[in-house]
Amino acid sequence: MANIKSQIKRNRQNDGLRLRNKAVNSDLKTSIKKVEAAVAAGEPTDDLMRAAQKKIDIATSKGVLHKKTAARKKSRLAKRASTSASE
């Protein structure tokens, strides 16, 4: 347990940020799983893809994901969705 006042405040801030990051990450994973489930079921994925890409962009803007990680996730997701559409 910290005794220094500034570290006590920093610990409080870290807890809040950790919870926010966890919520953003969880929401992101859920939207990606929805796209993958739609691809597996052979359903149209246009709206789900748009929503998932938006969630990835939001996570990037909040600092949860690195810019290049976000680009990689969007690219792989689009690739999976397009292979199912062409089949």
DRENDO-1510 file (C-alpha; in Angstrom, 1 decimal, always signed):
<recs>
REC; n; res; u; v; w
REC; 1; MET; +0.0; +0.0; +0.0 .
REC; 2; ALA; +1.4; +3.4; -1.0 .
REC; 3; ASN; +2.0; +6.0; +1.7 .
REC; 4; ILE; +2.8; +8.9; -0.7 .
REC; 5; LYS; -0.2; +11.1; -1.5 .
REC; 6; SER; +0.6; +11.4; -5.2 .
REC; 7; GLN; +1.0; +7.6; -5.5 .
REC; 8; ILE; -2.4; +7.0; -3.8 .
REC; 9; LYS; -4.0; +9.3; -6.3 .
REC; 10; ARG; -2.1; +7.6; -9.2 .
REC; 11; ASN; -3.4; +4.2; -8.0 .
REC; 12; ARG; -7.0; +5.5; -8.0 .
REC; 13; GLN; -6.5; +6.8; -11.5 .
REC; 14; ASN; -4.9; +3.5; -12.7 .
REC; 15; ASP; -7.9; +1.6; -11.4 .
REC; 16; GLY; -10.4; +3.8; -13.3 .
REC; 17; LEU; -8.4; +3.6; -16.5 .
REC; 18; ARG; -8.0; -0.2; -16.2 .
REC; 19; LEU; -11.7; -0.6; -15.9 .
REC; 20; ARG; -12.4; +1.7; -18.9 .
REC; 21; ASN; -9.8; -0.2; -21.0 .
REC; 22; LYS; -11.3; -3.5; -19.9 .
REC; 23; ALA; -14.8; -2.3; -21.0 .
REC; 24; VAL; -13.6; -1.0; -24.3 .
REC; 25; ASN; -11.6; -4.2; -25.0 .
REC; 26; SER; -14.6; -6.5; -24.0 .
REC; 27; ASP; -16.9; -4.5; -26.3 .
REC; 28; LEU; -14.4; -4.8; -29.1 .
REC; 29; LYS; -14.0; -8.6; -28.7 .
REC; 30; THR; -17.8; -9.0; -28.7 .
REC; 31; SER; -18.3; -7.1; -31.9 .
REC; 32; ILE; -15.5; -9.1; -33.6 .
REC; 33; LYS; -17.0; -12.4; -32.5 .
REC; 34; LYS; -20.4; -11.3; -33.9 .
REC; 35; VAL; -18.8; -10.8; -37.3 .
REC; 36; GLU; -17.1; -14.2; -37.2 .
REC; 37; ALA; -20.3; -15.9; -36.2 .
REC; 38; ALA; -22.1; -14.2; -39.1 .
REC; 39; VAL; -19.3; -15.4; -41.4 .
REC; 40; ALA; -19.6; -18.9; -40.2 .
REC; 41; ALA; -23.4; -18.9; -40.6 .
REC; 42; GLY; -23.1; -17.4; -44.1 .
REC; 43; GLU; -25.1; -14.3; -43.2 .
REC; 44; PRO; -24.4; -10.8; -44.6 .
REC; 45; THR; -21.8; -9.0; -42.5 .
REC; 46; ASP; -21.9; -5.4; -43.9 .
REC; 47; ASP; -23.5; -3.8; -40.8 .
REC; 48; LEU; -21.6; -5.9; -38.4 .
REC; 49; MET; -18.3; -5.2; -40.1 .
REC; 50; ARG; -18.9; -1.5; -40.0 .
REC; 51; ALA; -19.7; -1.6; -36.3 .
REC; 52; ALA; -16.7; -3.7; -35.5 .
REC; 53; GLN; -14.4; -1.4; -37.4 .
REC; 54; LYS; -15.9; +1.5; -35.6 .
REC; 55; LYS; -15.2; -0.2; -32.3 .
REC; 56; ILE; -11.6; -0.8; -33.3 .
REC; 57; ASP; -11.2; +2.8; -34.2 .
REC; 58; ILE; -12.7; +3.9; -30.9 .
REC; 59; ALA; -10.3; +1.6; -29.0 .
REC; 60; THR; -7.4; +3.1; -30.9 .
REC; 61; SER; -8.4; +6.7; -30.2 .
REC; 62; LYS; -8.8; +5.9; -26.4 .
REC; 63; GLY; -5.3; +4.3; -26.4 .
REC; 64; VAL; -6.4; +0.8; -25.7 .
REC; 65; LEU; -5.0; -0.5; -29.0 .
REC; 66; HIS; -1.9; +0.6; -30.9 .
REC; 67; LYS; -2.5; +2.1; -34.3 .
REC; 68; LYS; -0.8; -0.8; -36.2 .
REC; 69; THR; -2.6; -3.4; -34.1 .
REC; 70; ALA; -5.9; -1.8; -35.0 .
REC; 71; ALA; -5.0; -1.8; -38.7 .
REC; 72; ARG; -4.0; -5.5; -38.5 .
REC; 73; LYS; -7.3; -6.4; -36.8 .
REC; 74; LYS; -9.4; -4.6; -39.3 .
REC; 75; SER; -7.5; -6.1; -42.2 .
REC; 76; ARG; -7.8; -9.7; -40.9 .
REC; 77; LEU; -11.5; -9.2; -40.2 .
REC; 78; ALA; -12.2; -7.8; -43.6 .
REC; 79; LYS; -10.3; -10.6; -45.2 .
REC; 80; ARG; -12.4; -13.2; -43.3 .
REC; 81; ALA; -15.6; -11.4; -44.2 .
REC; 82; SER; -14.7; -11.1; -47.9 .
REC; 83; THR; -13.7; -14.8; -48.3 .
REC; 84; SER; -17.1; -15.8; -47.0 .
REC; 85; ALA; -18.9; -13.4; -49.3 .
REC; 86; SER; -17.1; -14.8; -52.4 .
REC; 87; GLU; -17.9; -18.4; -51.5 .
</recs>
